[in-house]
Amino acid sequence: MNIIRTVRSVAFSSIPNRTLSTTRSLSTPSAQYTAFEVNDKTGIATLTLNRPPVNSLNLELLTEMRNCLKDAETNKCKGLIITSSSNSVFTAGLDLLEMYQPQDERVKSFWTALQSMWMELYGSKIPTAAAINGHAPAGGCLIATACEYRVMLPNFTIGLNETLIGIVAPKWFVSAFLNVVPRRVAEQAITQGKLFTTAEAHNVGLVDDVVNTKEEAIAKCEQFIGSFKNVNPYARALTKQQFRIKELQELEQQREKDLQIFLGLIMQPSVQKAMGIYLEGLKKKSKKQ
Ligand SMILES: CCCCCCCCCCCCC/C=C/C(=O)SCCNC(=O)CCNC(=O)[C@H](O)C(C)(C)COP(=O)(O)OP(=O)(O)OC[C@H]1O[C@@H](n2cnc3c(N)ncnc32)[C@H](O)[C@@H]1OP(=O)(O)O
């Protein structure tokens, strides 16, 4: 069996120590918001998002995620599981502070990092699974739908709620959503900015399974990844590619245009105003709790 040696991780207190003695995690100083562990026995990598309070996806987190995804593939891991160190939020999606009153160079790097991370995840050669142990709005849903399998804990929400913030879900957000949800359900939900409860998401096929604990969710993901054990990885990867190449090529060819559309939209005064009001509302709600 391949023993994986190159892994990234950070030591942080919010994640309880794993009892699994075969899980290997090495610290690298550059990993600030993620833990990356590989189980030596199963060869499965787990990427844990750890940017309290809500794992909002900023430039640094997106860059770390991409590096971990690359490591998992380079080291020929058997599969990759994405989960969160929080008990209530998988990820709150893109960090709104990256897009609200942004600095020119940073916001460009931010969007480029998001594109790169998504292409790496969506196009990953190895099996990918999301253990959604908390809310997954917008960018959180994007990460989940980029994976091949999703399992979610009860009483959380998931969906593309961009229109409610006054922004637009880009085409590649929508196309990944359309892979898992019927077109009519998708159109209605995304235009309404609907966040599905776990039960609703399961009902429409946005998530594949519902379990009660994070441990069960990880076990389900491992089971999914294990289901490929008798399949030739090369044949599997090429077959997966056939399903996903169109969206990947589209974004690859249109990266600059996509960036310019993004910048043009978020820099509109009305969009900045809507985002400001939304952020204010989040902060007020947070203070009341
Ligand atoms: C013509 C065609 C054109 C096409 C053009 C396309 C162009 C592209 C346009 C742009 C596309 C952008 C796509 C955007 C994607 C996104 O992901 S946007 C982000 C969407 N996310 C949300 O709406 C989630 C907001 N957050 C919440 O609902 C809640 O926080 C939660 C996730 C349900 C968790 O709740 P709770 O645990 O109660 O935490 P809170 O108290 O609410 O929050 C704690 C603090 O965190 C701050 N915060 C929350 N979410 C974010 C966030 N996404 N970004 C930044 N900050 C966030 C919140 O304000 C609190 O802060 P403090 O008050 O300072 O503690």
The ligand as a Gaussian input file, in Angstrom:
#p B3LYP/6-31G(d) Opt

LIG

0 1
 C      -25.289000      38.795000     -16.807000
 C      -24.699000      37.635000     -16.096000
 C      -23.757000      38.066000     -15.103000
 C      -23.146000      36.941000     -14.324000
 C      -22.190000      37.586000     -13.460000
 C      -21.628000      36.753000     -12.386000
 C      -20.687000      37.651000     -11.657000
 C      -20.293000      37.158000     -10.310000
 C      -20.879000      37.969000      -9.200000
 C      -20.383000      37.659000      -7.869000
 C      -20.646000      36.272000      -7.492000
 C      -20.343000      36.048000      -6.087000
 C      -20.813000      34.712000      -5.652000
 C      -20.919000      34.706000      -4.172000
 C      -20.858000      33.644000      -3.464000
 C      -20.900000      33.673000      -1.987000
 O      -20.566000      32.702000      -1.378000
 S      -21.390000      35.098000      -1.195000
 C      -21.536000      34.674000       0.532000
 C      -22.878000      34.121000       0.800000
 N      -22.973000      33.678000       2.162000
 C      -24.036000      33.919000       2.929000
 O      -24.998000      34.513000       2.529000
 C      -23.975000      33.391000       4.331000
 C      -24.011000      34.483000       5.338000
 N      -23.864000      33.968000       6.673000
 C      -24.850000      33.364000       7.357000
 O      -25.955000      33.193000       6.891000
 C      -24.533000      32.911000       8.753000
 O      -23.341000      33.515000       9.160000
 C      -24.373000      31.369000       8.887000
 C      -23.426000      30.810000       7.859000
 C      -25.746000      30.696000       8.773000
 C      -23.801000      31.051000      10.298000
 O      -24.598000      31.639000      11.281000
 P      -23.994000      31.863000      12.741000
 O      -23.243000      30.676000      13.183000
 O      -25.124000      32.327000      13.581000
 O      -22.892000      32.983000      12.553000
 P      -23.150000      34.560000      12.421000
 O      -23.368000      35.111000      13.799000
 O      -24.169000      34.837000      11.409000
 O      -21.750000      35.063000      11.832000
 C      -20.604000      35.178000      12.635000
 C      -19.705000      36.247000      12.046000
 O      -19.332000      35.862000      10.725000
 C      -19.693000      36.904000       9.794000
 N      -20.028000      36.287000       8.502000
 C      -20.949000      35.371000       8.260000
 N      -20.949000      35.001000       6.969000
 C      -19.982000      35.720000       6.363000
 C      -19.485000      35.770000       5.029000
 N      -19.938000      35.009000       4.038000
 N      -18.483000      36.629000       4.772000
 C      -17.961000      37.404000       5.748000
 N      -18.394000      37.387000       7.048000
 C      -19.391000      36.541000       7.348000
 C      -20.857000      37.614000      10.457000
 O      -20.991000      38.900000       9.961000
 C      -20.418000      37.584000      11.911000
 O      -19.431000      38.588000      12.042000
 P      -19.231000      39.379000      13.429000
 O      -20.517000      40.107000      13.711000
 O      -18.114000      40.327000      13.142000
 O      -18.917000      38.346000      14.447000

